[in-house]
Amino acid sequence: MKKISLLIILSLTILMTACAANKETTVKDPYTFTNGDFELGTLEGWTTTGQAFSQTMVSFQKRDANNLEYRQQGMYFFHGGKGDLGELTGTMTSSPFVLKGNGIIGFLVGGGIDPTLTYISFINQNDEELLRVGNENFNDTDQLFRMTVDLSDYLGETIRVRITDLDSFNDGFNYINVDDFIINFQGPYDVSPSIIKANDYIEANENKINDRYRLTYHAMSRYNWANDPNGVIWYNNQFHLFYQHNPYAANWGPMHWGHQVSSDFIKWTHLPVALAPDKTYDKDLGAFSGTAIEKDGNLYLMYTAVSGGLQQQAIAYSTDGGITFQKDRNNPVISVLDLPSNANSSDFRDPKVFKHDDTYYVIIGGKTNGVGQLLLYRSDDLTYFEYVGELLNNNNPDGSGYYRVTGGIYECPDFFIVDGQEILIASPMRIPKEGNDYENLHSVVYMDGSLDYETGTFTQDGFTELDGGFDFYAAQVAKHPDGRTIMIAWMQMWDRTMPTQVDGWAGAFTLPRELSYINGHLYQKPVREIENYRENHIEESSVALANGIQTSITGVSGNKVELEVEIDLGNAASISIDLLKGTENYTRITYDKQTSNLIFDRSHSGRDIRGMETNLATRTTTIEPINNKIKLRIFIDVSSVEIFINDGYKTMTSVVFPNSDDLGITFLATGGNAVITHLNKYDIIVK
């Protein structure tokens, strides 16, 4: 027994000595300060004022009353004075320390519903505040999440940490929790609790989707709402598609950035939500549209942060290959204070960031005196930006006559060079109808021309609608390593009903398209990778279309189909192709030889779509036949139809909502005879 007791005493002595040594090491570590992790179990090393910070608030509890983990490091953390203890206010200040290492300080913070009243300051020897931060990750709990501050400008100076609680309200979170201050912080960042919440919600609810209209070879959100493609970029051997996303409902709401990737533009893998509205500058309506760029091997996202009625530009970056993102401490990097005097601060959005020579440029949609404008900014390092000038201002059209007056902002601008030609694209809202163009309330246009990087002006040589169908918006472009220019757009349209909302999702994206510029015109073709998913090939040639006789071809049917057809118009007045045809429904494509109009008719396509436009039955585009022939390449994917006309000279994109057994495809010539000179049909199967 004596031997056992002696062994126990010896073991305890060794353990106590080790603990003491550990505490001593913590105090003497040149990269920390006394009790910065509260592992002494007291407030030793901290000086307090008021009643909000007392020894009794150093807690060792692991979970709160709702069984949520506090997420402290080690045993102890500081748990602020709760409202039920009275109106507690005060400060708590650390012992002084010399800032060394990389100048980054990491710490855990929780609670603190009002960052203007509960916050963490870093002060110098003269008691001057160098930097102040609140709990940017507040999520209606006491949970602690990692924050960092960059104080590298003050390396070598003596500073202190001061925790302040001026919140005297009794609202449940009128206090602040802190733990684990680490100087020279080099560890990983915590994922935002708002992103954790969004991903958990999607995971728990995506099985509720009704997939009757879900597409099979197009990108879509995993669950609920999706609109504008964002941050389209080829990065780390994958095509990254970010997009506007509301994970909590199948309607537009607080904007997150959804994220999916593909190595071939066809088969998609969903990744975690990339951005959530979790900062003071974007907590109102969220993280609006933007673009992506690679810098020093890392992926940067530039987006519009919306809060308090202001639209400002912010940056987030990833150091783990484009999976998780940290918002820049300098946000917003372009604020409303950087706007020209004639611009509207509530319509300033959708930054397109790109690099020219050694300078970064940003094109941003704006509004002036009720009409759209585009603005140009530049930066050497994506940190400090200066205003350059107006690319476009509808109030000051030049002699070309290409500027169009629009009642709304020019949304989602993009700028790229294809086949040596500079191209500017944008999505103007409420552009007036002109002939067969701009039949939608909102449109996408491309302008070929040249950009003056010094003055910020863009000289236009043309102004052309990019797609003649119902559902094409917010197009965005990325470069592929093989030199291709790839474009993708939102395959939906604003201010209309969306029949899939009752099914737990809304919004999809077009088939990515390869762009080329030939003889002054922008051509679009589906990405060539789609050909790898072709099955069940049917080929026919010289199929006669007799006047007034509906013609079907054996094996040519389906709702996940690629159809290539070239038709010699012969002496027919018109030819029609009915797609997704059933006993009641059909989607009709008609070419009228006299007017040279191709008409997309979805008046009998299935579910009704209602909206603000006068005509929601048809869309029309003008196309001239070549040697009396029209060539169409049509992609059907359950509830979408995309038509590439005459090798992509024009396109028409639309959503339709037929029944699941509406699978027929027929051909008709009227007013004379025509001939299908060549036809290829493939099923597109993605497994």
C-alpha positions as CSV (number, residue, x, y, z in Angstrom):
1,M,0.0,0.0,0.0
2,K,2.8,2.4,0.9
3,K,4.5,1.7,-2.4
4,I,1.2,2.4,-4.3
5,S,0.7,5.7,-2.3
6,L,4.2,6.8,-3.0
7,L,3.7,6.1,-6.7
8,I,0.4,8.1,-6.7
9,I,2.1,11.0,-4.9
10,L,5.0,10.8,-7.3
11,S,2.7,10.8,-10.3
12,L,0.7,13.7,-9.0
13,T,3.9,15.7,-8.3
14,I,5.1,15.1,-11.9
15,L,1.7,16.0,-13.3
16,M,1.5,19.3,-11.2
17,T,5.0,20.1,-12.3
18,A,4.2,19.6,-15.9
19,C,1.0,21.8,-15.6
20,A,3.1,24.5,-13.9
21,A,5.7,24.3,-16.7
22,N,2.9,24.5,-19.3
23,K,1.5,27.7,-17.6
24,E,5.0,29.1,-17.4
25,T,5.6,28.4,-21.1
26,T,2.3,30.0,-22.0
27,V,3.3,33.2,-20.2
28,K,6.8,33.4,-21.6
29,D,5.9,32.5,-25.2
30,P,7.0,35.5,-27.3
31,Y,3.9,35.1,-29.5
32,T,1.3,35.4,-26.8
33,F,0.3,37.2,-23.6
34,T,-0.6,36.1,-20.1
35,N,-3.7,34.0,-20.0
36,G,-4.8,34.7,-23.5
37,D,-6.5,31.3,-23.6
38,F,-8.1,31.6,-20.1
39,E,-6.6,28.2,-19.2
40,L,-5.6,29.5,-15.8
41,G,-9.3,29.3,-15.0
42,T,-9.3,32.9,-13.9
43,L,-8.9,36.4,-15.3
44,E,-5.3,36.7,-14.2
45,G,-3.4,38.9,-16.6
46,W,-6.6,40.9,-17.5
47,T,-7.7,44.2,-16.1
48,T,-11.4,44.9,-15.8
49,T,-13.7,47.8,-15.4
50,G,-17.5,47.7,-14.7
51,Q,-19.4,44.6,-14.0
52,A,-19.5,42.8,-17.3
53,F,-16.2,40.9,-16.8
54,S,-15.7,39.0,-13.6
55,Q,-13.9,35.8,-12.4
56,T,-17.2,33.9,-12.2
57,M,-17.7,34.2,-16.0
58,V,-14.6,32.1,-16.8
59,S,-16.5,28.9,-17.8
60,F,-15.6,25.3,-18.3
61,Q,-19.0,24.2,-19.5
62,K,-18.9,22.4,-22.8
63,R,-22.6,22.8,-24.0
64,D,-25.3,25.3,-23.6
65,A,-28.9,24.7,-22.5
66,N,-29.8,23.7,-26.1
67,N,-27.0,21.1,-26.1
68,L,-24.9,23.1,-28.6
69,E,-21.2,22.9,-28.1
70,Y,-19.6,26.2,-27.1
71,R,-16.5,25.2,-29.2
72,Q,-13.9,26.5,-26.8
73,Q,-10.3,25.4,-27.0
74,G,-8.9,23.7,-23.9
75,M,-11.0,23.6,-20.8
76,Y,-11.9,27.3,-20.1
77,F,-13.2,30.3,-22.0
78,F,-14.7,33.6,-21.1
79,H,-18.5,33.6,-21.1
80,G,-19.9,37.2,-20.9
81,G,-22.4,38.5,-18.5
82,K,-25.9,37.4,-19.5
83,G,-28.9,39.7,-19.5
84,D,-30.5,37.8,-16.7
85,L,-27.7,38.9,-14.4
86,G,-28.7,42.5,-14.8
87,E,-27.5,45.4,-17.0
88,L,-23.8,44.5,-17.1
89,T,-21.3,46.7,-19.0
90,G,-17.5,47.2,-18.8
91,T,-14.2,46.4,-20.3
92,M,-11.5,43.7,-20.0
93,T,-7.9,44.5,-21.1
94,S,-5.0,42.1,-21.6
95,S,-1.5,42.6,-20.4
96,P,0.7,44.4,-22.9
97,F,2.8,42.4,-25.4
98,V,5.1,43.1,-28.3
99,L,3.5,42.1,-31.6
100,K,5.8,39.6,-33.4
101,G,5.6,36.9,-36.1
102,N,3.3,37.6,-39.0
103,G,1.2,40.1,-37.2
104,I,-2.0,38.1,-37.5
105,I,-4.0,37.4,-34.4
106,G,-6.6,34.6,-34.3
107,F,-9.2,34.2,-31.6
108,L,-12.6,32.7,-30.9
109,V,-15.6,34.9,-30.4
110,G,-19.3,34.1,-29.7
111,G,-22.5,36.0,-28.6
112,G,-22.4,39.7,-29.1
113,I,-25.6,40.4,-31.0
114,D,-24.8,44.1,-31.5
115,P,-21.2,44.6,-32.8
116,T,-21.5,48.4,-32.1
117,L,-21.8,47.7,-28.4
118,T,-19.9,44.4,-27.9
119,Y,-16.5,44.2,-29.6
120,I,-12.8,43.5,-29.5
121,S,-10.3,46.3,-29.9
122,F,-6.5,46.3,-30.3
123,I,-4.9,49.3,-28.7
124,N,-1.4,50.8,-28.5
125,Q,0.6,52.1,-25.6
126,N,-1.2,55.4,-25.8
127,D,-4.5,53.7,-25.5
128,E,-5.3,54.5,-29.1
129,E,-7.5,52.0,-30.9
130,L,-5.8,50.4,-33.9
131,L,-8.6,48.1,-35.0
132,R,-12.0,47.1,-33.8
133,V,-14.1,44.0,-34.7
134,G,-17.4,42.7,-33.6
135,N,-18.7,39.1,-33.9
136,E,-19.1,38.9,-37.6
137,N,-20.2,35.2,-37.3
138,F,-23.1,35.8,-34.9
139,N,-25.6,33.0,-35.5
140,D,-28.1,33.4,-32.6
141,T,-26.1,31.2,-30.3
142,D,-23.2,31.3,-27.8
143,Q,-21.0,29.3,-30.1
144,L,-17.4,30.4,-30.6
145,F,-16.0,30.7,-34.1
146,R,-12.5,31.7,-35.2
147,M,-11.8,35.2,-36.3
148,T,-8.5,36.8,-37.4
149,V,-7.2,40.3,-37.6
150,D,-4.2,41.4,-39.6
151,L,-2.1,43.9,-37.6
152,S,1.1,43.4,-39.5
153,D,1.4,47.2,-39.9
154,Y,2.2,47.4,-36.2
155,L,4.8,44.6,-35.9
156,G,7.3,45.4,-33.2
157,E,4.9,47.7,-31.3
158,T,3.5,47.0,-27.8
159,I,-0.2,46.5,-27.9
160,R,-3.0,45.2,-25.8
161,V,-6.4,43.4,-26.4
162,R,-9.5,45.1,-25.0
163,I,-12.9,43.4,-24.8
164,T,-15.8,45.9,-24.5
165,D,-19.4,45.3,-23.5
166,L,-21.6,48.4,-23.6
167,D,-24.8,46.5,-24.3
168,S,-27.1,47.0,-21.3
169,F,-30.1,45.5,-23.0
170,N,-31.7,42.3,-21.8
171,D,-32.0,40.5,-25.2
172,G,-30.4,37.2,-24.5
173,F,-27.1,37.9,-26.4
174,N,-26.1,41.3,-24.9
175,Y,-22.6,40.1,-24.0
176,I,-19.6,38.6,-25.7
177,N,-17.7,35.3,-25.4
178,V,-14.0,35.0,-26.2
179,D,-11.2,32.5,-26.1
180,D,-7.9,31.3,-27.4
181,F,-6.0,34.5,-28.5
182,I,-3.1,33.3,-30.7
183,I,-0.4,35.7,-31.9
184,N,1.3,34.8,-35.1
185,F,-1.8,32.8,-36.1
186,Q,-1.1,30.4,-39.0
187,G,-3.9,27.9,-38.5
188,P,-7.0,27.2,-40.6
189,Y,-10.0,29.5,-40.6
190,D,-13.3,28.3,-39.3
191,V,-16.1,28.0,-41.8
192,S,-18.8,30.6,-41.3
193,P,-21.7,29.3,-39.2
194,S,-24.0,30.8,-41.8
195,I,-22.4,28.5,-44.4
196,I,-22.6,25.5,-42.1
197,K,-26.3,26.3,-41.5
198,A,-27.0,26.5,-45.2
199,N,-25.2,23.3,-46.1
200,D,-26.9,21.4,-43.2
201,Y,-30.3,22.7,-44.4
202,I,-29.7,21.5,-47.9
203,E,-28.4,18.1,-46.7
204,A,-31.5,17.6,-44.5
205,N,-34.1,18.7,-47.1
206,E,-32.9,17.9,-50.6
207,N,-34.8,14.6,-50.6
208,K,-38.0,16.6,-50.7
209,I,-37.5,17.7,-54.3
210,N,-40.0,16.5,-56.9
211,D,-37.8,15.7,-59.9
212,R,-40.5,15.6,-62.6
213,Y,-39.0,18.6,-64.4
214,R,-35.4,18.2,-63.3
215,L,-32.8,18.4,-66.0
216,T,-30.2,15.6,-66.6
217,Y,-27.3,17.2,-68.4
218,H,-27.5,20.8,-67.3
219,A,-26.2,22.4,-64.1
220,M,-28.9,23.2,-61.5
221,S,-28.9,24.0,-57.8
222,R,-28.8,21.0,-55.5
223,Y,-31.9,22.4,-53.8
224,N,-34.2,25.5,-53.9
225,W,-33.4,28.7,-55.8
226,A,-30.7,29.5,-58.3
227,N,-30.2,32.4,-60.6
228,D,-27.2,34.3,-62.2
229,P,-24.1,32.3,-62.8
230,N,-21.2,33.8,-60.8
231,G,-17.4,33.4,-60.7
232,V,-17.2,31.3,-63.8
233,I,-13.6,30.2,-64.2
234,W,-11.4,27.3,-65.1
235,Y,-9.3,26.7,-62.0
236,N,-7.4,23.7,-60.7
237,N,-8.3,21.6,-63.7
238,Q,-12.0,22.2,-63.2
239,F,-14.7,24.5,-64.5
240,H,-16.1,26.3,-61.4
241,L,-19.7,27.5,-61.6
242,F,-20.8,29.7,-58.7
243,Y,-24.3,31.1,-58.8
244,Q,-26.9,33.1,-56.9
245,H,-28.5,30.8,-54.5
246,N,-31.2,30.8,-51.8
247,P,-30.8,27.5,-50.0
248,Y,-33.9,28.0,-47.8
249,A,-36.6,28.5,-50.4
250,A,-37.4,28.1,-54.1
251,N,-37.8,31.8,-54.5
252,W,-35.4,34.7,-54.6
253,G,-34.2,35.6,-51.1
254,P,-31.0,36.4,-49.1
255,M,-28.3,35.7,-51.6
256,H,-25.7,33.0,-51.0
257,W,-23.2,31.7,-53.6
258,G,-23.9,28.1,-54.6
259,H,-20.9,26.2,-56.1
260,Q,-20.5,23.3,-58.4
261,V,-17.6,22.0,-60.6
262,S,-17.2,19.9,-63.7
263,S,-14.2,18.7,-65.6
264,D,-16.2,18.4,-68.9
265,F,-19.0,21.0,-68.5
266,I,-21.6,18.2,-68.5
267,K,-21.3,16.1,-65.4
268,W,-21.5,18.3,-62.3
269,T,-20.4,17.9,-58.7
270,H,-21.9,20.0,-56.0
271,L,-19.6,21.7,-53.5
272,P,-20.4,23.4,-50.2
273,V,-22.0,26.9,-50.3
274,A,-19.1,29.3,-51.0
275,L,-20.5,32.6,-49.7
276,A,-23.2,33.5,-47.2
277,P,-24.6,36.9,-46.0
278,D,-22.7,36.9,-42.7
279,K,-21.0,40.3,-42.5
280,T,-22.3,43.7,-41.6
281,Y,-21.8,44.9,-45.2
282,D,-23.8,42.0,-46.8
283,K,-26.3,40.9,-44.2
284,D,-29.2,42.7,-45.6
285,L,-30.0,41.1,-49.0
286,G,-26.7,39.1,-49.3
287,A,-23.9,38.4,-51.6
288,F,-25.0,39.5,-55.1
289,S,-23.5,38.6,-58.4
290,G,-19.8,38.8,-59.3
291,T,-16.9,37.1,-61.0
292,A,-13.7,35.2,-60.1
293,I,-10.0,35.5,-60.9
294,E,-6.9,33.6,-60.0
295,K,-4.1,35.5,-58.2
296,D,-0.9,33.9,-56.9
297,G,-2.4,30.5,-57.3
298,N,-5.4,31.3,-55.1
299,L,-9.0,31.9,-56.2
300,Y,-10.5,35.3,-55.6
301,L,-14.3,36.1,-55.8
302,M,-15.5,39.6,-56.2
303,Y,-19.1,40.2,-55.5
304,T,-21.7,42.9,-54.6
305,A,-22.4,43.2,-50.9
306,V,-25.8,44.6,-50.1
307,S,-26.8,46.0,-46.7
308,G,-28.6,49.1,-45.5
309,G,-29.8,50.0,-49.0
310,L,-26.2,50.3,-50.2
311,Q,-24.6,48.1,-52.9
312,Q,-20.8,47.9,-52.6
313,Q,-18.1,45.6,-53.9
314,A,-16.4,43.0,-51.7
315,I,-13.7,40.3,-52.1
316,A,-13.4,36.8,-50.7
317,Y,-10.5,34.4,-51.3
318,S,-9.7,30.8,-51.0
319,T,-6.3,29.2,-50.0
320,D,-7.6,25.6,-50.2
321,G,-8.1,25.2,-53.9
322,G,-11.5,27.0,-54.2
323,I,-13.5,25.1,-51.6
324,T,-13.8,27.5,-48.6
325,F,-13.5,31.3,-48.8
326,Q,-12.5,34.0,-46.4
327,K,-13.9,37.5,-46.8
328,D,-11.3,40.2,-47.1
329,R,-10.8,42.3,-44.0
330,N,-10.7,45.5,-46.2
331,N,-14.2,45.0,-47.5
332,P,-15.9,46.7,-49.1
333,V,-13.0,47.3,-51.4
334,I,-15.1,49.6,-53.6
335,S,-17.6,51.5,-51.6
336,V,-20.4,54.0,-52.5
337,L,-17.8,56.7,-51.7
338,D,-15.9,55.6,-54.8
339,L,-18.9,56.3,-57.1
340,P,-18.8,59.1,-59.6
341,S,-21.2,62.0,-58.8
342,N,-23.8,61.0,-61.3
343,A,-24.2,57.4,-60.1
344,N,-26.9,55.8,-58.0
345,S,-25.6,54.1,-54.7
346,S,-28.5,51.7,-54.7
347,D,-27.8,50.4,-58.2
348,F,-24.1,49.5,-58.2
349,R,-23.5,45.9,-58.7
350,D,-22.2,42.7,-60.5
351,P,-18.4,43.4,-60.8
352,K,-16.5,41.8,-63.6
353,V,-12.8,41.5,-62.6
354,F,-10.1,40.8,-65.1
355,K,-6.4,41.5,-65.6
356,H,-4.8,43.4,-68.4
357,D,-1.0,43.6,-68.5
358,D,-0.1,44.0,-64.8
359,T,-3.3,45.8,-63.7
360,Y,-6.6,44.5,-62.5
361,Y,-9.7,46.1,-63.9
362,V,-13.4,45.9,-62.7
363,I,-16.5,46.7,-64.7
364,I,-19.5,47.4,-62.6
365,G,-23.2,47.9,-63.6
366,G,-24.6,51.2,-62.5
367,K,-27.5,53.6,-63.0
368,T,-27.6,57.3,-63.6
369,N,-30.7,59.5,-63.9
370,G,-33.0,56.5,-64.4
371,V,-31.0,54.8,-67.1
372,G,-28.2,52.2,-67.2
373,Q,-24.4,52.8,-67.2
374,L,-21.3,50.8,-66.9
375,L,-18.3,51.9,-64.8
376,L,-14.6,51.0,-64.9
377,Y,-12.2,50.7,-61.9
378,R,-8.6,49.5,-61.6
379,S,-6.2,48.2,-59.0
380,D,-2.6,47.0,-58.8
381,D,-3.3,44.4,-56.1
382,L,-7.1,43.8,-55.7
383,T,-6.9,45.9,-52.5
384,Y,-7.1,49.5,-53.4
385,F,-9.2,50.6,-56.4
386,E,-9.5,53.8,-58.3
387,Y,-12.3,55.0,-60.6
388,V,-11.3,55.2,-64.3
389,G,-14.4,56.2,-66.2
390,E,-17.7,55.3,-67.8
391,L,-17.8,52.6,-70.4
392,L,-21.4,53.2,-71.2
393,N,-23.9,55.9,-70.3
394,N,-27.3,56.0,-72.0
395,N,-27.6,59.7,-71.5
396,N,-24.6,60.4,-73.7
397,P,-24.8,58.2,-76.8
398,D,-22.2,58.5,-79.5
399,G,-22.8,58.9,-83.2
400,S,-23.0,55.1,-83.8
401,G,-26.6,55.0,-82.4
402,Y,-25.8,51.7,-80.6
403,Y,-26.5,52.9,-77.1
404,R,-30.0,51.8,-76.1
405,V,-32.0,53.7,-73.5
406,T,-33.1,51.3,-70.8
407,G,-35.3,51.9,-67.7
408,G,-33.0,49.7,-65.6
409,I,-29.4,48.9,-64.8
410,Y,-27.1,47.1,-67.2
411,E,-26.7,44.0,-65.0
412,C,-24.0,41.3,-65.0
413,P,-21.4,42.8,-67.4
414,D,-18.6,40.7,-68.8
415,F,-15.6,41.5,-71.0
416,F,-13.4,39.2,-73.0
417,I,-11.4,38.8,-76.1
418,V,-12.3,36.1,-78.7
419,D,-10.6,35.6,-82.0
420,G,-8.8,38.9,-81.5
421,Q,-12.0,40.9,-80.9
422,E,-12.9,42.7,-77.7
423,I,-16.4,41.9,-76.6
424,L,-18.5,43.5,-73.9
425,I,-21.7,41.8,-72.8
426,A,-24.3,42.9,-70.3
427,S,-27.9,42.2,-69.3
428,P,-29.9,45.5,-69.7
429,M,-33.3,45.6,-67.9
430,R,-36.4,46.9,-69.7
431,I,-34.8,47.5,-73.0
432,P,-37.5,48.6,-75.6
433,K,-38.6,46.0,-78.2
434,E,-37.1,46.6,-81.7
435,G,-38.7,44.4,-84.4
436,N,-38.0,40.8,-83.3
437,D,-35.4,41.8,-80.8
438,Y,-35.7,42.4,-77.1
439,E,-39.1,40.7,-76.8
440,N,-38.3,39.8,-73.2
441,L,-38.7,42.4,-70.5
442,H,-34.9,41.9,-69.8
443,S,-32.3,40.9,-72.3
444,V,-28.6,40.0,-72.9
445,V,-26.6,41.9,-75.5
446,Y,-23.1,41.8,-76.8
447,M,-21.1,44.8,-78.0
448,D,-18.0,44.3,-80.2
449,G,-15.6,47.2,-80.0
450,S,-12.5,48.4,-78.2
451,L,-11.8,49.4,-74.6
452,D,-9.6,52.4,-73.8
453,Y,-7.9,51.4,-70.5
454,E,-6.8,54.9,-69.7
455,T,-10.1,56.7,-70.1
456,G,-12.4,53.8,-69.3
457,T,-14.5,54.3,-72.5
458,F,-15.7,51.5,-74.8
459,T,-16.1,52.3,-78.4
460,Q,-18.9,50.2,-79.9
461,D,-19.0,48.7,-83.4
462,G,-22.3,46.8,-82.8
463,F,-25.1,46.2,-80.3
464,T,-26.7,42.7,-80.7
465,E,-29.1,40.6,-78.7
466,L,-27.3,37.4,-77.7
467,D,-30.3,34.9,-77.6
468,G,-33.7,35.2,-79.2
469,G,-35.6,32.8,-76.9
470,F,-37.6,33.2,-73.7
471,D,-35.1,32.2,-71.0
472,F,-31.5,33.5,-71.2
473,Y,-30.0,36.0,-68.8
474,A,-26.8,37.0,-66.9
475,A,-24.4,35.3,-69.3
476,Q,-20.8,34.9,-68.1
477,V,-17.6,33.8,-69.8
478,A,-14.5,31.8,-68.9
479,K,-11.4,30.9,-70.8
480,H,-10.4,27.2,-71.1
481,P,-6.7,26.2,-71.1
482,D,-7.0,25.0,-74.7
483,G,-8.0,28.5,-75.8
484,R,-11.7,28.1,-76.0
485,T,-14.0,30.9,-74.7
486,I,-16.9,29.3,-72.8
487,M,-20.2,31.0,-72.0
488,I,-23.0,29.9,-69.7
489,A,-26.2,31.8,-68.7
490,W,-29.2,31.5,-66.4
491,M,-31.9,29.5,-68.2
492,Q,-34.8,31.4,-66.7
493,M,-36.2,34.9,-66.7
494,W,-37.2,37.5,-64.1
495,D,-40.8,38.6,-63.5
496,R,-42.4,35.4,-64.5
497,T,-44.0,32.4,-62.7
498,M,-41.8,29.4,-62.3
499,P,-43.7,26.1,-62.2
500,T,-40.9,24.2,-60.5
501,Q,-41.0,26.3,-57.3
502,V,-43.7,23.9,-55.9
503,D,-41.2,21.1,-56.5
504,G,-38.5,22.5,-54.3
505,W,-36.2,24.1,-56.9
506,A,-36.2,26.9,-59.4
507,G,-33.7,28.0,-62.1
508,A,-31.1,26.1,-64.2
509,F,-28.2,27.0,-66.4
510,T,-27.7,26.7,-70.2
511,L,-25.5,24.2,-71.9
512,P,-22.1,25.8,-71.8
513,R,-21.3,27.2,-75.2
514,E,-18.1,27.8,-77.2
515,L,-17.8,31.3,-78.7
516,S,-16.2,32.4,-81.9
517,Y,-16.1,35.7,-83.7
518,I,-16.4,35.3,-87.5
519,N,-17.0,38.1,-90.1
520,G,-18.1,40.6,-87.5
521,H,-20.5,38.2,-85.7
522,L,-20.4,36.2,-82.4
523,Y,-21.2,32.5,-83.0
524,Q,-22.3,30.1,-80.2
525,K,-21.9,26.3,-80.3
526,P,-22.5,23.8,-77.6
527,V,-19.4,22.6,-75.9
528,R,-17.9,19.7,-77.8
529,E,-17.8,17.5,-74.7
530,I,-21.5,16.9,-75.0
531,E,-20.7,14.5,-77.8
532,N,-19.2,12.1,-75.3
533,Y,-22.7,11.5,-73.9
534,R,-24.4,10.5,-77.2
535,E,-26.2,7.2,-77.3
536,N,-28.7,5.4,-79.6
537,H,-27.8,7.2,-82.8
538,I,-30.4,7.5,-85.5
539,E,-29.3,8.8,-88.9
540,E,-31.6,9.6,-91.9
541,S,-31.2,11.6,-95.1
542,S,-33.4,12.6,-98.0
543,V,-36.7,12.4,-96.1
544,A,-39.5,14.0,-98.1
545,L,-41.9,16.4,-96.3
546,A,-45.1,16.5,-98.4
547,N,-47.3,19.5,-98.2
548,G,-49.6,19.3,-95.1
549,I,-48.5,15.8,-94.0
550,Q,-47.2,15.3,-90.5
551,T,-44.1,13.2,-90.7
552,S,-42.4,11.2,-88.0
553,I,-39.2,9.2,-88.2
554,T,-38.8,5.8,-86.5
555,G,-36.6,6.2,-83.4
556,V,-36.7,10.0,-83.4
557,S,-38.4,10.9,-80.2
558,G,-37.5,11.5,-76.5
559,N,-37.1,14.2,-73.9
560,K,-33.3,14.0,-73.4
561,V,-32.2,14.4,-77.0
562,E,-29.8,16.1,-79.4
563,L,-31.3,16.6,-82.8
564,E,-29.3,17.8,-85.8
565,V,-31.5,18.5,-88.8
566,E,-30.8,20.3,-92.1
567,I,-33.9,21.0,-94.2
568,D,-34.1,22.1,-97.8
569,L,-37.1,24.4,-97.9
570,G,-38.0,23.4,-101.5
571,N,-41.1,25.3,-102.5
572,A,-42.7,25.2,-99.0
573,A,-43.9,28.4,-97.5
574,S,-43.0,27.2,-94.0
575,I,-41.7,24.1,-92.2
576,S,-42.4,23.2,-88.6
577,I,-40.9,20.8,-86.0
578,D,-43.0,19.7,-83.1
579,L,-41.0,18.7,-80.0
580,L,-42.1,17.0,-76.8
581,K,-45.4,16.1,-78.5
582,G,-48.1,14.3,-76.7
583,T,-51.9,13.9,-76.9
584,E,-52.4,17.6,-76.0
585,N,-49.0,19.2,-75.7
586,Y,-46.3,20.2,-78.1
587,T,-43.5,22.8,-78.5
588,R,-43.4,24.1,-82.1
589,I,-40.5,25.5,-84.0
590,T,-41.5,27.1,-87.3
591,Y,-39.5,28.7,-90.1
592,D,-41.5,31.1,-92.3
593,K,-39.7,31.5,-95.6
594,Q,-41.4,34.7,-96.7
595,T,-40.5,36.7,-93.5
596,S,-37.2,34.7,-92.8
597,N,-38.4,34.3,-89.2
598,L,-37.8,31.4,-87.0
599,I,-40.6,31.2,-84.4
600,F,-40.5,29.4,-81.1
601,D,-44.0,28.7,-79.9
602,R,-44.6,27.3,-76.4
603,S,-48.3,28.2,-76.2
604,H,-49.1,24.5,-76.0
605,S,-46.0,23.2,-74.2
606,G,-47.6,22.2,-71.0
607,R,-47.7,24.2,-67.8
608,D,-48.7,27.8,-68.2
609,I,-46.1,30.6,-67.6
610,R,-47.4,34.0,-66.7
611,G,-45.5,37.3,-66.5
612,M,-45.3,41.0,-67.3
613,E,-44.7,40.7,-71.0
614,T,-47.7,41.1,-73.4
615,N,-46.7,38.0,-75.4
616,L,-45.5,34.9,-73.5
617,A,-46.6,32.5,-76.3
618,T,-43.9,33.1,-79.0
619,R,-40.4,34.4,-79.6
620,T,-39.1,35.2,-83.0
621,T,-35.7,35.7,-84.6
622,T,-34.8,36.5,-88.1
623,I,-32.4,34.2,-90.0
624,E,-31.6,33.9,-93.7
625,P,-31.4,30.5,-95.3
626,I,-28.2,29.3,-96.9
627,N,-28.7,27.9,-100.4
628,N,-32.4,27.6,-99.5
629,K,-31.5,25.5,-96.4
630,I,-32.0,25.9,-92.7
631,K,-29.8,24.0,-90.3
632,L,-30.9,23.5,-86.7
633,R,-29.2,21.7,-83.8
634,I,-31.7,21.2,-81.0
635,F,-31.1,20.1,-77.4
636,I,-34.0,18.9,-75.3
637,D,-33.5,18.1,-71.6
638,V,-36.9,17.3,-69.9
639,S,-38.0,20.9,-69.4
640,S,-35.6,22.9,-71.6
641,V,-35.1,23.5,-75.3
642,E,-32.0,25.1,-76.8
643,I,-31.7,25.8,-80.5
644,F,-28.5,26.6,-82.4
645,I,-29.3,28.0,-85.8
646,N,-27.1,27.8,-88.9
647,D,-24.0,26.6,-87.0
648,G,-24.6,28.9,-84.1
649,Y,-25.2,32.2,-85.9
650,K,-28.2,32.6,-83.7
651,T,-29.7,30.8,-80.7
652,M,-33.0,30.5,-79.0
653,T,-33.3,29.2,-75.4
654,S,-36.5,28.4,-73.5
655,V,-37.9,26.4,-70.7
656,V,-41.1,24.3,-71.2
657,F,-43.1,22.1,-68.8
658,P,-44.6,19.1,-70.7
659,N,-45.9,15.9,-69.3
660,S,-43.5,13.1,-68.8
661,D,-44.9,11.1,-71.7
662,D,-44.8,14.0,-74.2
663,L,-41.9,12.5,-76.2
664,G,-42.9,12.8,-79.8
665,I,-41.0,14.6,-82.6
666,T,-42.7,15.3,-85.9
667,F,-42.0,17.4,-89.1
668,L,-44.4,19.4,-91.3
669,A,-44.1,21.4,-94.5
670,T,-46.9,23.7,-95.5
671,G,-47.6,25.6,-98.8
672,G,-45.4,23.2,-100.7
673,N,-42.9,20.4,-100.3
674,A,-39.5,20.3,-98.5
675,V,-36.8,17.7,-97.8
676,I,-34.9,16.8,-94.7
677,T,-31.5,16.5,-96.4
678,H,-29.8,15.1,-93.3
679,L,-30.8,14.2,-89.7
680,N,-28.9,12.9,-86.7
681,K,-30.7,12.1,-83.4
682,Y,-28.9,11.1,-80.2
683,D,-30.1,10.4,-76.7
684,I,-28.0,12.3,-74.2
685,I,-27.3,10.1,-71.3
686,V,-25.4,11.2,-68.2
687,K,-24.9,8.4,-65.7
